[in-house]
Amino acid sequence: MDDGFLTVSDRVWNRATEGGGPEPRTGDRALAALLRAHGYTMNGGVLHAVECLVAEELDAACRGYAYYGFDAIPDLLRYAASIPDDDPRAEIEEARLDADYAAVIPSDETLANAFAADFEAHPDAYAPLLGSALA
C-alpha cells in the first residue's frame, strides 16, 4: 500500500515492526519489543516466543507489554522462560500459557487499540516520522 493512504499511527506501527526506527523513543521501543514477542507467540505459542528471544529481548518485551497496560503478560513470559526445554511439565503448561495469553490479548486488534490510545494520548513518546509534517 502507498504511504499516502497510511495514517501517521499506521506508519509508526509499521516502523515498529522493523525495530522502531533509527532514534526510537519510549513508545517506539515498547511497541517494537512487544510486537517481536507477540509475533513469535502467534507463530508458535508462548514457549516458542521465550525460546526465540534472548534475555535482553525478553526483558524489553516484558517492559513493552507493561507499557501498554498488559500487566499479566510479563509474569507469564518470565514463568514460561523459567521452564527448562526438557522439563516434562512444558507440554502440560504450553496449553495453559497460550490460553492465559489469549485471555489478555485475544487478537492483534487488542494490541492495535492499546497502541492507538497511547499514540493519541502521548504522541511525543514516539519519534517523528522522517519526511512527515510532524517531523
C-alpha positions in Angstrom: 0.0 0.0 0.0 1.2 3.5 -0.8 2.2 5.6 2.3 -0.2 8.3 1.1 -3.0 6.1 2.3 -1.5 5.3 5.7 -2.1 7.4 8.8 0.8 8.6 10.9 -0.1 6.0 13.6 -0.1 3.3 10.8 3.4 4.4 9.8 4.7 4.4 13.4 3.2 0.9 13.8 4.9 -0.3 10.6 8.2 1.3 11.7 8.0 -0.6 15.0 7.7 -3.9 13.1 11.1 -3.1 11.7 12.6 -2.3 15.1 11.3 1.1 15.9 13.4 3.4 13.7 16.8 5.0 13.9 16.2 7.0 17.1 13.3 5.3 18.9 11.6 6.8 21.8 10.0 5.1 24.7 6.8 4.2 22.9 8.7 3.1 19.8 10.9 0.7 21.8 7.9 -0.6 23.8 5.9 -1.3 20.7 8.8 -2.9 18.7 9.7 -5.2 21.6 6.0 -6.2 22.2 5.4 -6.9 18.5 8.5 -9.1 18.3 7.4 -11.2 21.2 3.8 -11.2 20.0 4.8 -12.4 16.6 6.7 -15.3 18.0 3.8 -16.1 20.3 1.3 -16.1 17.4 3.7 -18.2 15.3 4.3 -21.0 17.9 3.0 -20.1 21.3 4.3 -18.5 24.5 7.0 -21.2 25.0 8.2 -20.7 21.4 8.4 -17.0 22.0 10.6 -17.2 25.1 12.8 -19.8 23.3 13.3 -17.3 20.4 14.0 -14.2 22.5 17.4 -13.6 24.1 17.4 -12.3 27.6 17.6 -8.7 26.7 14.7 -9.1 24.1 12.6 -10.9 26.7 13.2 -8.1 29.2 12.3 -5.5 26.6 9.2 -7.4 25.6 8.1 -7.5 29.3 8.6 -3.8 29.6 6.7 -3.3 26.3 3.7 -5.3 27.5 3.7 -3.4 30.8 4.0 -0.1 29.0 0.7 -0.8 27.1 -1.1 -2.0 30.3 -0.9 -5.7 29.7 0.4 -6.3 33.2 -0.2 -10.0 33.4 2.0 -10.8 30.4 5.4 -10.1 31.8 4.9 -12.6 34.6 3.5 -15.1 32.1 6.6 -14.7 29.9 9.0 -14.9 32.8 7.3 -18.0 34.1 7.4 -19.6 30.6 11.1 -18.7 30.4 11.8 -20.5 33.7 10.6 -23.8 32.3 13.5 -25.9 31.0 13.2 -27.2 27.5 13.4 -30.8 28.7 11.0 -30.4 31.6 8.0 -32.7 31.2 5.7 -30.1 32.5 6.4 -27.9 29.4 3.9 -29.9 27.4 1.3 -29.5 30.1 2.0 -25.9 30.7 2.0 -24.9 27.0 -1.8 -25.0 26.5 -2.4 -23.1 29.7 0.2 -20.4 28.9 -1.3 -19.9 25.5 -4.8 -19.7 26.9 -3.7 -17.2 29.5 -2.0 -15.1 26.9 -5.1 -15.2 24.7 -7.3 -14.2 27.6 -5.4 -11.0 27.9 -4.6 -10.5 24.2 -7.4 -12.2 22.2 -6.4 -10.7 18.9 -4.0 -8.4 17.2 -6.7 -5.7 17.4 -6.2 -5.7 21.2 -2.6 -4.5 20.7 -3.6 -2.1 17.9 -6.2 -0.5 20.1 -3.8 -0.1 23.0 -1.2 1.4 20.7 -3.7 3.8 19.1 -4.8 5.0 22.5 -1.3 5.6 23.7 -0.2 7.2 20.5 -3.2 9.6 20.7 -2.5 10.4 24.4 1.3 10.5 24.2 2.4 11.3 20.6 5.8 12.6 21.9 6.6 9.1 23.2 7.2 8.2 19.5 9.9 9.6 17.3 8.7 11.8 14.5 8.5 10.2 11.1 11.1 11.3 8.6 9.5 13.4 5.8 6.4 13.9 7.9 4.8 17.2 8.7 5.2 16.1 12.3 9.0 15.7 12.0 
